Amino acid sequence: MLVHPNFNPVAFTVGPLQIHWYGITYMVAFLLFYWLATLRARQPWNAAAGWGRREVEDLLFWGVLGVILGGRIGYALFYKFDHYLSHPFEIFAVWKGGMSFHGGMLGVIIAMVLYARRHGRSWLQVTDLIAPCVPTGLASGRIGNFINGELWGRSADPSLPWAMIFPQANDQMPRHPSQLYQFALEGMLLFVLLWLYARHPRKLGQVSWAFLFGYGLFRFTAEYFREPDAHLGLLALGMSMGQWLCVPMIVIGAAMWLRASRQQGQ
């Protein structure tokens, strides 16, 4: 049976400054986004719409703000509302950990709406450009989760070849390495599917809604292998908080993609 290597979360130090692996994965995520969004901006139909390197740099700045602020606030609202209601200033203690993808996504959507309004664009035009560039960042973040030995999976059959013991769980139970499942599903597989789908011009909103549906579906699936948050457990219908947050993503993504598909023209 495999045992999690229990990596040192600190990658290296520079004097008194500690550089954590998780911070490095965030940096990798932002660099990948910049590279991929630049490639997207060079596609003829996107270049004709006025996208270029400078616009991508602006989008990256707004996106970073949305990810960090939205991810942290979303974690406080969705996962530890009572705790942060009693200790509101701890919301700013980002070094203690705690980020929510769903909150980060809402933060990015708000940031993109503000960007679109400022530059006179449709917000769906903005999100259509960036949607295929997001999953690689999600994949990078899941590698950070695995290195940290956090967000481990539910119990697994010991005969499963990749079942893994996570010492951080303080038990000897074989578990699914769910971080790697999420890396593969909502990270790499979603990236490949969206990148191929967006290789040709699509109707307004189709790429964005495909991302919303695809992420919701893959995350919902992966949650069956991920240990629910200890302070929440499983909620109604035996589903986790992550799954309940994915339900509206799946429904809205599918409905809006169909609506966009029926629109005339591009």
Secondary structure, DSSP 8 states (H G I E B T S, - for coil): -EE-----SEEEEETTEEEEHHHHHHHHHHHHHHHHHHHHHHSHHHHHTT--HHHHHHHHHHHHHHHHHHHHHHHHHHT-HHHHHHSGGGGG-GGG----HHHHHHHHHHHHHHHHHHHT--HHHHHHHHGGGSHHHHHHHHHHHHHHT-S-B-B--TTSTT-EE-GGGTS--EE--HHHHHIIIIIIIHHHHHHHHTTS---TTHHHHHHHHHHHHHHHHHGGGB---TTT---GGG--HHHHHHHHHHHHHHHHHHHHHTSS--
